[in-house]
Amino acid sequence: MQKHDPNNWHDFFDTFNVFSNSLRLESLIRPIGEYNPPPGKILEVGLGSGATSRILADMGYTVTAVDIDEKVVARAQGISTFPEETLTIRQMDMFHLEFPENHFDVVIHQGVMEHFGDDKIVEALSEQQRVARYVIFDVPNNRDNEKHYGDERFLSLARWRTLIKRAGLNIIAYNGRMCPRWTFILPHALFKNKGPVTSAVNKMFGKAYCFICKG
């Protein structure tokens, strides 16, 4: 099992790019446009590779991306080609967001919350709902056991519902993604349809959830 090394997140993020993120994170990016079409103001906390923020900037949003890791921030700043008024990248602690209430339309993050305990998850989500109307995020669930970076917590849907409610947020919709390989025996049409059938399959078998929340 790969152990979490907090000093080398920037190396891990070198394995991601705009193309791969646009494919694997459609379930995160699509609802952002559905609930808050561009233009709008988006905050990404735990910016990671920065690829998702670049996708959203290209879609017409004004994006601010923050991370506490200085090396992660420097890497993202070095590869961004957007002007600062379109995509701003800053070093910041997500537990103490330096923005006024309702400053953003949407806060997003992917692969962040599963690295923290319950109380810190609630604290982070509470801070996010303070600065934005919507909080949209993606996390692995208890069907996943791959330990992608070594210290993930794989929580059930019921557990996530409880934590999100404790943070003062309401789940207005959710979906799933990362269906295991064995589901490929199912009819191809189930995965091409973007409506209720595909949604049901992803919720039933997907190893990650995307939550759309509002305070």
C-alpha positions as CSV (number, residue, x, y, z in Angstrom):
1,M,0.0,0.0,0.0
2,Q,1.3,3.5,-0.9
3,K,1.7,5.6,2.2
4,H,0.7,9.2,2.4
5,D,3.6,11.5,2.1
6,P,2.4,15.1,2.8
7,N,5.6,16.5,1.3
8,N,5.1,15.0,-2.1
9,W,1.5,15.7,-3.2
10,H,2.9,17.8,-6.1
11,D,4.6,14.7,-7.5
12,F,1.4,12.7,-7.3
13,F,-0.5,15.4,-9.2
14,D,1.9,15.2,-12.1
15,T,-0.1,12.1,-13.1
16,F,-3.2,14.1,-13.9
17,N,-4.0,16.6,-16.7
18,V,-6.9,18.5,-18.2
19,F,-7.9,15.7,-20.5
20,S,-8.0,12.9,-17.9
21,N,-9.9,15.1,-15.4
22,S,-12.5,16.1,-18.0
23,L,-13.2,12.4,-18.6
24,R,-13.1,11.0,-15.1
25,L,-14.8,13.9,-13.3
26,E,-17.7,14.5,-15.6
27,S,-20.0,13.7,-12.7
28,L,-18.4,16.6,-10.7
29,I,-18.2,19.1,-13.6
30,R,-21.6,18.6,-15.1
31,P,-23.7,19.5,-12.1
32,I,-21.7,22.7,-11.6
33,G,-23.0,23.9,-15.0
34,E,-26.5,22.6,-14.3
35,Y,-27.0,24.3,-10.9
36,N,-24.9,27.4,-11.6
37,P,-24.2,28.0,-15.4
38,P,-21.3,30.3,-16.3
39,P,-20.5,33.0,-15.8
40,G,-20.1,32.6,-12.0
41,K,-17.6,32.6,-9.2
42,I,-16.1,29.2,-8.2
43,L,-13.7,28.3,-5.4
44,E,-11.8,25.1,-5.5
45,V,-10.3,24.0,-2.2
46,G,-7.5,21.5,-2.2
47,L,-6.8,22.3,-5.8
48,G,-4.6,19.2,-6.5
49,S,-3.4,19.2,-10.1
50,G,-5.3,22.4,-10.9
51,A,-6.8,20.7,-14.0
52,T,-10.4,21.0,-12.8
53,S,-10.0,24.7,-12.1
54,R,-8.5,25.2,-15.6
55,I,-11.5,23.3,-17.2
56,L,-13.9,25.6,-15.3
57,A,-12.0,28.7,-16.3
58,D,-12.2,27.6,-19.9
59,M,-15.9,27.1,-19.5
60,G,-16.3,30.8,-18.6
61,Y,-16.2,30.8,-14.8
62,T,-14.1,33.1,-12.7
63,V,-12.1,30.6,-10.6
64,T,-10.1,30.9,-7.4
65,A,-8.2,27.7,-6.4
66,V,-6.5,27.3,-3.0
67,D,-4.3,24.7,-1.3
68,I,-2.3,24.7,1.9
69,D,0.7,23.0,0.3
70,E,3.2,25.6,-1.0
71,K,4.7,23.1,-3.6
72,V,1.2,22.2,-5.0
73,V,0.4,25.9,-5.4
74,A,3.7,26.7,-7.1
75,R,3.2,23.8,-9.5
76,A,-0.3,24.9,-10.4
77,Q,0.8,28.5,-10.9
78,G,3.6,27.4,-13.1
79,I,1.4,25.6,-15.6
80,S,-1.6,27.9,-15.7
81,T,-2.0,30.0,-18.8
82,F,-5.1,31.9,-17.7
83,P,-4.9,35.6,-16.6
84,E,-5.2,36.1,-12.9
85,E,-8.6,37.7,-13.2
86,T,-9.9,34.4,-14.7
87,L,-8.0,31.9,-12.5
88,T,-6.4,32.9,-9.3
89,I,-4.3,30.4,-7.4
90,R,-3.4,31.0,-3.8
91,Q,-2.0,29.3,-0.8
92,M,-4.7,29.1,1.9
93,D,-5.9,26.9,4.7
94,M,-9.4,25.5,3.8
95,F,-10.4,25.6,7.5
96,H,-9.9,29.3,7.5
97,L,-11.1,30.7,4.1
98,E,-10.1,34.3,3.8
99,F,-13.3,35.4,2.0
100,P,-16.6,37.0,3.2
101,E,-19.9,35.3,3.4
102,N,-21.5,34.2,0.1
103,H,-18.5,35.5,-1.9
104,F,-18.7,32.6,-4.3
105,D,-21.5,30.8,-6.2
106,V,-20.0,27.3,-5.8
107,V,-17.3,25.7,-3.7
108,I,-15.9,22.5,-5.2
109,H,-13.4,19.8,-4.3
110,Q,-12.5,16.3,-5.3
111,G,-10.5,13.7,-3.4
112,V,-10.1,15.9,-0.3
113,M,-12.5,15.2,2.5
114,E,-11.7,11.5,2.8
115,H,-8.3,12.4,4.2
116,F,-9.8,13.9,7.4
117,G,-11.6,12.7,10.5
118,D,-15.3,13.3,11.0
119,D,-15.0,16.5,13.0
120,K,-12.5,18.1,10.5
121,I,-14.9,17.2,7.6
122,V,-17.7,18.9,9.3
123,E,-15.5,22.0,10.1
124,A,-14.4,22.2,6.5
125,L,-17.9,21.8,5.0
126,S,-19.3,24.4,7.4
127,E,-16.6,26.9,6.4
128,Q,-17.4,26.2,2.7
129,Q,-21.1,26.8,3.1
130,R,-20.3,30.1,4.7
131,V,-18.6,31.5,1.6
132,A,-20.8,30.0,-1.2
133,R,-24.4,29.1,-2.1
134,Y,-23.5,25.6,-3.3
135,V,-21.0,23.0,-2.2
136,I,-20.3,20.3,-4.8
137,F,-17.8,17.6,-4.0
138,D,-16.6,14.2,-4.9
139,V,-15.3,11.5,-2.5
140,P,-14.6,7.7,-2.7
141,N,-17.1,5.6,-0.8
142,N,-17.1,2.3,1.1
143,R,-17.1,0.3,-2.2
144,D,-13.6,1.5,-2.9
145,N,-10.6,-0.2,-1.3
146,E,-7.7,0.8,-3.6
147,K,-6.0,3.3,-1.2
148,H,-5.1,5.6,-4.0
149,Y,-2.8,7.7,-1.8
150,G,-2.6,5.6,1.3
151,D,-4.7,7.4,4.0
152,E,-8.2,7.6,2.6
153,R,-11.3,6.8,4.7
154,F,-14.0,5.0,2.7
155,L,-17.3,6.1,4.2
156,S,-20.8,4.9,3.4
157,L,-23.6,7.0,2.0
158,A,-25.4,7.1,5.4
159,R,-22.2,8.4,7.1
160,W,-21.8,11.1,4.5
161,R,-25.4,12.2,4.9
162,T,-24.8,12.5,8.6
163,L,-21.6,14.6,8.2
164,I,-23.1,16.9,5.6
165,K,-26.2,17.5,7.8
166,R,-23.9,18.3,10.8
167,A,-22.2,20.9,8.7
168,G,-25.5,22.7,8.1
169,L,-25.9,21.6,4.5
170,N,-28.7,19.8,2.6
171,I,-28.0,17.2,-0.1
172,I,-30.2,18.3,-3.1
173,A,-28.8,15.7,-5.4
174,Y,-26.0,13.1,-5.7
175,N,-24.6,10.7,-8.2
176,G,-21.9,8.0,-8.4
177,R,-19.0,7.2,-10.6
178,M,-16.1,4.7,-10.9
179,C,-18.1,1.6,-11.5
180,P,-16.0,-1.6,-11.1
181,R,-14.9,-3.5,-14.1
182,W,-17.3,-6.3,-13.6
183,T,-20.2,-4.0,-14.4
184,F,-18.9,-3.8,-18.0
185,I,-20.8,-7.0,-18.7
186,L,-24.0,-4.9,-18.4
187,P,-25.6,-3.5,-21.6
188,H,-23.6,-0.7,-23.1
189,A,-26.8,1.5,-23.3
190,L,-26.9,1.7,-19.5
191,F,-23.7,3.7,-19.6
192,K,-24.5,5.9,-22.6
193,N,-27.8,7.2,-21.3
194,K,-27.3,10.4,-19.3
195,G,-30.7,10.1,-17.7
196,P,-32.2,8.2,-14.7
197,V,-30.9,4.8,-15.8
198,T,-27.2,5.8,-15.9
199,S,-27.7,7.6,-12.6
200,A,-29.2,4.6,-10.9
201,V,-26.3,2.3,-12.1
202,N,-23.7,4.7,-10.9
203,K,-25.3,5.1,-7.5
204,M,-25.8,1.4,-7.1
205,F,-22.2,0.3,-8.1
206,G,-20.0,3.4,-8.3
207,K,-17.0,3.6,-6.0
208,A,-17.3,7.4,-5.5
209,Y,-20.1,9.8,-4.8
210,C,-20.6,13.3,-6.0
211,F,-22.8,15.4,-3.7
212,I,-24.6,18.6,-4.6
213,C,-25.3,20.5,-1.4
214,K,-26.8,23.8,-0.4
215,G,-27.1,25.6,3.0
